[in-house]
Amino acid sequence: MTHALIVVDMQNLFVDLAGVDGPGVVKAVNERVAEAVEHGHPVFYTRDYAPIDLPEGDPEGRTSLHPDLDVRGTVVEKGPGKRGGFSGFLLAPVLEPQQGHGGGGLGPLAGLLAETQTRSVTVVGIATDICVAATARDAVRLGYEVTIPLSATAFAHAHPDGDQAALADLRAAGITLTP
């Protein structure tokens, strides 16, 4: 294998936070999944195991993958987002509040990509300017060619200088952006 699809955080919480864009992103991601499967490319889904503080056991299933998502691949845990673990490549322990962001190491995604002899990745999901961006940047750092099709992502509008600045940062990192 030389190419893989990474589907980032298509969880109930994030699809809901995308608002009116959520259903369209699910549909666009599903189209990318079908295309990847048709071409025999592996598909990996990241799931942030602790994006925010939730009731014990997550009784409402906020961190579950969205029920309309086409899941035909391997789901890998990442995070916790509530402590800065935004990249699909990171798996950190739940840190004590007095500790800073990070503190973990590479999660299973890096090894899975290596096992499949992946050389390039397409990164889709939510949010373009947070977890998708962090995953794509880390993929570049690890030596992968990276493409983000913007139609299969949604912004959280978290970049301090706006969405266009977030896209400029991604381009500057060597990531190819497509419509």
N, C-alpha and C positions, 0 to 999 in steps of 0.2 A: 504494500500500500504506500502511496505517496501523498495522498490528500485525506484530510479528515474534516468533519463538521463538529464544531463545539457549540452546543446550545446552552446559553448562560441563563440561569435563574428564572426559568419560565414557571415560577411558582405562583400559587394563588395570590399571595400577598402582592407580588410585583406586577402581575397582570392586572390586578385591581387598581394598583397605584398608577398604572399607565392610563387609566380612565378610558376615554372613548377610543384611544389608540390600541388598547389591549387586545380586543378580538382580531383586529387586522394584523397585529404582530403574530398572534398565535397562528393565523392562517398562513402568513408569509413564512414563518418558521417551519410549519408543516410541509409547505411546498419544498423548502430546502432539504428537509429530512427525506422526503420521497425521492428527490433528485439524487441525494447522496446514496441512499439504499439502492436505487436503480443502477448506479454506477459502481456499486460494490465498495463504497467508501465507508469507513467506520464513523459512527455517530456517538458523541459523548455528551452527556447532559450534566451540567453542574447544578448542585442544590446546596444553597447556603443553609447550614444546619442551625444557625442562630443569628438571623439578620437583625432582629430586635428582641427586646425582652417580651416573652410570651408566657401565658399561663403554663404551668408544668404539664408536659406531655403534648402541648399544642392541640388542645381538644377541638379547635375549629379547623385544623388542617391548613393553617396559613402557610406553612413551609412545604406542603405537598406540591408536587408538580401539578400544573393546571389540568383538569380533567379532559379538556379538548386537545391537549398536546399529543401529537403522534410520537410515542416513545418506542423507538426501535433501535436501541443501542444500550450503552452502559451509563448508568447514573453514578456520578462521583460526588462525594461530599466535599464541600469547601467552606471556608469561613473560619471563624464567625465574622460576619459583616459588621456586627455591632462593635467589634474591636478592630476594625480595619482590614479584615481578611476578605478583600473584594475580588481578588484574582481567582480564577478557576484552578490555578496551579498551587494555591496555598491551602494548607490544612493546619490550622493552629489550635492548640488547646483553648478551652474557655479560660480566659485569663482573669485574674483577680482585678477588681476595679483600679487598684493603685498601679498596675502595670500599664505600660504604653502599648501602642498598636503593634501588631506583628507578634513575633516571638515564636512562631511555628516554623514549619519547613515545607518543602515541596509535598504536595498531596499526590494521590494516585494518578492524576491526569498525565503528569510528565512521563511516568513509567509506561502508561498505556499507549501514549503516542509513540514512544520509543519502540515498544513491542510491535507496533503495526508499521514500523519503518516510515512513519509520516514525515514529510518534508515541508508541506504547506497546510495551512488550516484556513477555514472560513469560520468566523465567529459571529453568531447571531444571538438575539435575546434581549434581555432587559438588565440594566439600563445602559444605553449607548455611552453615556458620559461617566459611568461609575464602573460597574462590574464587567461589562463588555469591554470597556476601554482598558481596565486593569488586566484582564485576561489576554487581550490582544497585545498589549505592551510586553507582558511577560513572555508570550509566545515569540515575539521578535527577539527578546533578550536571550531566549533559549535556542535561537537560530532558525526559527520557522519563517517562511513567507506567509504573510497574514493579509486576509481580505475581510472587510466588513461590508456586507450589503445593507445599506441603511434602511431599505424597505422592510427588513426583517429584524429591526431593532426599534426601541422607543427610548426617548430621553427622559431623565428625571429632572432635567434643567438645573443640575447641581453645580456646573462650572461657574465660578465667580464672574467670568467675563462673557458668559452666554454660550449657547449651543454651537455657534460658528467657531468660537475660540476652542471649544472642545474638539471639534473636527480638525481644526488647524493643528492642534497638539498631536492628534492621531497621525495625521499626514507627516508631521515632523519626526515622529517616531519610526517612520518607514512602513506604515500600514496603508494598504490600498483600500480606498473607499469607493464603493460602487452604489448606483441608485437602488 
